[in-house]
Amino acid sequence: MGEDKQLLLAAAEAARDFSRPDPRIYWGDLAATAVVAYGALAGALLLPFRAVALALCIVSALAFYRALSFIHELTHIRRDRLPGFSAAWNVLIGIPLLTPGFMYDDVHTRHHAKTTYGTSRDPEYLPLASMGRGALVLFVCVSALAPLGLLFRFAVVAPFSLFGSALRKVVVERYSALAINPSFRRPPPTGAFRREWLIQEVAASVWAMAILVLVAAGLISLNSLLIALGIGSGVAVINQVRTLGAHLWDNESGDPMSLTAQYLDSVNVPPPATLPVLWAPVGLRYHALHHLLPSVPYHALGTVHRHLSLELGDRGTFRRADYHDLRSVIARIAARFSR
């Protein structure tokens, strides 16, 4: 597919006008979300009433999911525009949830590279639309095991990898990225990023080992650990469902795609849909628009979408990436199976 020059020109102009993040929104959103997440978690662990505890588990999972989604912003926003935000996010969310920023930094940007998106080198892409319904079900269900996998990765595998270069190579290449492409191999970190990676990995490993020690010593009950893991599984499953609804996954050939084709292979779920506030927070409901404008902060994407809708109209390429809800996106993907 060739490029829609009118679309790309309008997007470039919007990027210049809406590229500055508002620190008050970022800090306020993260702080409020973290308070809700940890408050609901505390209630779920401490309250004896099962129905209330279950409701609080759901609230906690949704809040932690929103807080975790800021990892996506960290890869796109220049740090000098949000001083200290990356470190604060890692302390509040990344390390405690065993998903430190290094696992996404320098990974997600590969997904956005024009010559990488949709190819076998893309860590965040699979041709799911041609893999069958069973693959979609497995894609979602396997994510429920993510908390156990992360706990094992940081508490057991990472410490042992210090004593064997071969194991360390495997850990870096295959178990240090939030990726869905099993063939992706991550290169070792270099420069200042290597130091940042090691600090975050050590912190996550110490935290993971501390959890196991505290449970073994009886200072944290096994029931509390299982509840926390259950909430983590909920976060992972919601994110995987959201990932499924972020693209049409239709690049079966694996060839590089034009920017316009990448946009149309991606998904927006704009208002009046309301549920994306829960399953596609922090701007993720505008995922196709984000692929055109990766530098635009999440809080400006809604404004940009309305602006471009008015400028480009309903009949052009721009609105073809818009869907009513998650169900319509999944139905579009499933329709590919019967072709």
Secondary structure as GFF3:
##gff-version 3
##sequence-region A 1 339
A	DSSP	alpha_helix	5	17	.	.	.	ID=ss1
A	DSSP	alpha_helix	23	46	.	.	.	ID=ss2
A	DSSP	alpha_helix	50	68	.	.	.	ID=ss3
A	DSSP	alpha_helix	70	74	.	.	.	ID=ss4
A	DSSP	three_ten_helix	79	81	.	.	.	ID=ss5
A	DSSP	alpha_helix	85	89	.	.	.	ID=ss6
A	DSSP	pi_helix	90	94	.	.	.	ID=ss7
A	DSSP	three_ten_helix	101	103	.	.	.	ID=ss8
A	DSSP	alpha_helix	108	112	.	.	.	ID=ss9
A	DSSP	three_ten_helix	128	130	.	.	.	ID=ss10
A	DSSP	alpha_helix	133	141	.	.	.	ID=ss11
A	DSSP	three_ten_helix	142	145	.	.	.	ID=ss12
A	DSSP	alpha_helix	146	152	.	.	.	ID=ss13
A	DSSP	pi_helix	153	157	.	.	.	ID=ss14
A	DSSP	alpha_helix	158	161	.	.	.	ID=ss15
A	DSSP	alpha_helix	165	174	.	.	.	ID=ss16
A	DSSP	alpha_helix	191	216	.	.	.	ID=ss17
A	DSSP	alpha_helix	222	244	.	.	.	ID=ss18
A	DSSP	alpha_helix	259	264	.	.	.	ID=ss19
A	DSSP	alpha_helix	276	279	.	.	.	ID=ss20
A	DSSP	alpha_helix	287	292	.	.	.	ID=ss21
A	DSSP	three_ten_helix	298	300	.	.	.	ID=ss22
A	DSSP	alpha_helix	301	312	.	.	.	ID=ss23
A	DSSP	three_ten_helix	318	321	.	.	.	ID=ss24
A	DSSP	alpha_helix	326	335	.	.	.	ID=ss25
A	DSSP	three_ten_helix	336	338	.	.	.	ID=ss26
###
